Amino acid sequence: MQISSFLVLLLLMSCSTFRKWGIRSATPVFTEASSLNLYERNWEFFAKSAPANLKLTEILYLEDKNNLEMLGILIKGYAGYAFAVPETLYLDARLSGKEGDEEKADAIDFYTRAFDYGVHYLSLKDIKASDLLTLPEDKLIKKLNAELDEDDLLAIFYLAQSWGSLINLQKDNIGLVSQAPRVKILADFGCKLDPDAENGFCDLFSAQYDASRPRVLGGNPAQALETYKKAFEKYPKNLLIRQSYIEQLIVPAMDEEAFANQVEILTAEFKDWENLDREEMMDKSSFAKSREINLFNAIAKKRFEIILKHRSKIF
């Protein structure tokens, strides 16, 4: 009698409940798989394969919209893809003298997905979109301290990245540009929780923030340069930082001497990174113990190659 009652109870339960349970059980696998994406060395392969992986994650998430871990994966995934692929292709288009409307629109689309998921994530932590936009700075920081901790770092960092990138890609939108200080509050909060998280995210974000904004809006190229220099020493294997320095400071300043110096450094670093000696069936590079940032370096290499391709136009 007890067994039959239990079976009836199971039949009465929603199928959705079982699906949610299954997704929650499988979430650690997706979290690990997301981390393993960072080991990818081939930019072209990542560009082709990432959308399908993101869409699968998104489909599963839609069965369990309160799953914070899955949300974190989607925020990072869409923000990372936006930067790695469409925004990288937009860089190529701009340096080619083209408008790059399609590439820019794609970047905005994927950053917007990350941003929307990030806002939803914070809403589940009792932080409303209006809080981000309107609370006085001290009250916003107090709210962030009360509701968020180190478990929320992925959401914090990649919401800040997507939000900041949406602003940089739409600088003609004054209302959006005025939100930049709020982005920095969010990023700075995350960086206080863990200043060394995500292989240099904080230094890279800070340098790009100071470099990308006009002086009248608080930009500080000199401070950006100091931040980049410190980051070179702290994260020498993350070549995306050095590539960002070229893109954010050297190219806008058209400093050909500094560019030539960085080209020499990065050319040697990429040669080392690619030193896979198949005769001995091993990675003999000095990057062998830093494989968790392979994707960062693959993106850096792609963007570096784009800038080199257009070197004569830039200088």
Summary of the structure (lengths in Angstrom):
residues: 315
radius of gyration: 21.6
end to end distance: 83.8
largest distance: 84.8
contacts: 976
relative contact order: 0.09
helix: 79%
strand: 1%
